[in-house]
Amino acid sequence: MKILQTAEAEFDPLPFDDTAAREYGQLWTAVIASGRKPRPRTADLMIACVSITNRLPLYTCNAKDFKGLDHLLTVVPVTRPR
């Protein structure tokens, strides 16, 4: 919990705004085209939309969650801190 509180105090979150919402449909379609189901990935897709609309790479411990979207965003795999 302390790590989360520290992160919240030190970082300003990027909003899921109307631009990100418009991007969502494109990502939903890309997930289906990759043979996966988009519904269980709703939160992941929202995070990806924010990344795309802000032209930022997406750093994640779960790069496989974004499989099939690499033509739309840059996914950077990271290892979970211990």
VOVO-563306 format. One record per residue (C-alpha): chain; y, z negated, x. Coordinates in nm, 4 decimals, decimal comma. Layout:
BEGIN
[pt "A"; [Y; Z; X]]
...
END
This chain:
BEGIN
[pt "A"; [0,0000; 0,0000; 0,0000]]
[pt "A"; [0,2378; -0,0775; 0,2859]]
[pt "A"; [0,1957; 0,2752; 0,4267]]
[pt "A"; [0,2873; 0,4243; 0,0884]]
[pt "A"; [0,5938; 0,2011; 0,0572]]
[pt "A"; [0,7055; 0,2970; 0,4083]]
[pt "A"; [0,6658; 0,6669; 0,3303]]
[pt "A"; [0,8585; 0,6311; 0,0046]]
[pt "A"; [1,1424; 0,4538; 0,1855]]
[pt "A"; [1,1656; 0,7087; 0,4674]]
[pt "A"; [1,1213; 1,0433; 0,2916]]
[pt "A"; [1,3098; 1,2173; 0,0138]]
[pt "A"; [1,0625; 1,3930; -0,2175]]
[pt "A"; [1,1015; 1,7597; -0,2987]]
[pt "A"; [1,1212; 1,8160; -0,6750]]
[pt "A"; [0,8860; 2,0186; -0,8898]]
[pt "A"; [1,1694; 2,2166; -1,0432]]
[pt "A"; [1,1982; 2,5274; -1,2609]]
[pt "A"; [1,1488; 2,7563; -0,9596]]
[pt "A"; [0,8261; 2,5776; -0,8669]]
[pt "A"; [0,7136; 2,5902; -1,2298]]
[pt "A"; [0,7551; 2,9685; -1,2335]]
[pt "A"; [0,5422; 2,9916; -0,9171]]
[pt "A"; [0,2627; 2,7970; -1,0866]]
[pt "A"; [0,1346; 3,0934; -1,2877]]
[pt "A"; [0,0952; 3,3053; -0,9771]]
[pt "A"; [-0,1052; 3,0316; -0,8060]]
[pt "A"; [-0,3187; 2,9758; -1,1169]]
[pt "A"; [-0,4052; 3,3479; -1,1147]]
[pt "A"; [-0,4836; 3,3404; -0,7407]]
[pt "A"; [-0,7242; 3,0486; -0,7874]]
[pt "A"; [-0,9093; 3,2373; -1,0614]]
[pt "A"; [-0,9189; 3,5514; -0,8441]]
[pt "A"; [-1,0798; 3,3474; -0,5653]]
[pt "A"; [-1,3615; 3,2490; -0,8039]]
[pt "A"; [-1,2516; 2,8903; -0,8521]]
[pt "A"; [-1,1416; 2,6923; -1,1560]]
[pt "A"; [-0,7701; 2,6030; -1,1579]]
[pt "A"; [-0,7758; 2,3116; -1,4041]]
[pt "A"; [-0,9211; 2,0499; -1,1614]]
[pt "A"; [-0,6600; 2,1610; -0,9081]]
[pt "A"; [-0,3494; 2,1064; -1,1199]]
[pt "A"; [-0,1878; 1,8510; -0,8868]]
[pt "A"; [-0,2817; 2,0553; -0,5784]]
[pt "A"; [-0,1260; 2,3657; -0,7328]]
[pt "A"; [0,1931; 2,1763; -0,8152]]
[pt "A"; [0,2160; 2,0575; -0,4535]]
[pt "A"; [0,1563; 2,4141; -0,3335]]
[pt "A"; [0,4329; 2,5440; -0,5629]]
[pt "A"; [0,6832; 2,3010; -0,4143]]
[pt "A"; [0,5758; 2,4083; -0,0664]]
[pt "A"; [0,6159; 2,7777; -0,1487]]
[pt "A"; [0,9535; 2,7468; -0,3209]]
[pt "A"; [1,0921; 2,5468; -0,0286]]
[pt "A"; [0,9392; 2,7870; 0,2261]]
[pt "A"; [0,7528; 2,5037; 0,3959]]
[pt "A"; [0,3985; 2,4822; 0,5293]]
[pt "A"; [0,1651; 2,2545; 0,3388]]
[pt "A"; [0,0089; 1,9849; 0,5584]]
[pt "A"; [-0,3067; 1,8407; 0,4049]]
[pt "A"; [-0,6242; 1,6505; 0,4830]]
[pt "A"; [-0,7942; 1,8651; 0,2174]]
[pt "A"; [-0,7324; 2,2243; 0,3263]]
[pt "A"; [-1,0369; 2,3415; 0,1285]]
[pt "A"; [-0,8517; 2,2516; -0,1912]]
[pt "A"; [-0,6163; 2,5422; -0,1184]]
[pt "A"; [-0,8855; 2,8004; -0,0404]]
[pt "A"; [-0,7900; 3,1439; -0,1683]]
[pt "A"; [-0,4162; 3,0738; -0,1584]]
[pt "A"; [-0,3571; 3,1484; 0,2094]]
[pt "A"; [-0,1890; 3,4797; 0,1266]]
[pt "A"; [0,0745; 3,2838; -0,0688]]
[pt "A"; [0,1370; 2,9798; 0,1515]]
[pt "A"; [0,0673; 2,8387; 0,4947]]
[pt "A"; [-0,1859; 2,5561; 0,4845]]
[pt "A"; [-0,2019; 2,3336; 0,7914]]
[pt "A"; [-0,5133; 2,1147; 0,8083]]
[pt "A"; [-0,4603; 1,7650; 0,9467]]
[pt "A"; [-0,6979; 1,4770; 1,0053]]
[pt "A"; [-0,6629; 1,1566; 0,8110]]
[pt "A"; [-0,5143; 0,8750; 1,0197]]
[pt "A"; [-0,7455; 0,5803; 1,0718]]
END
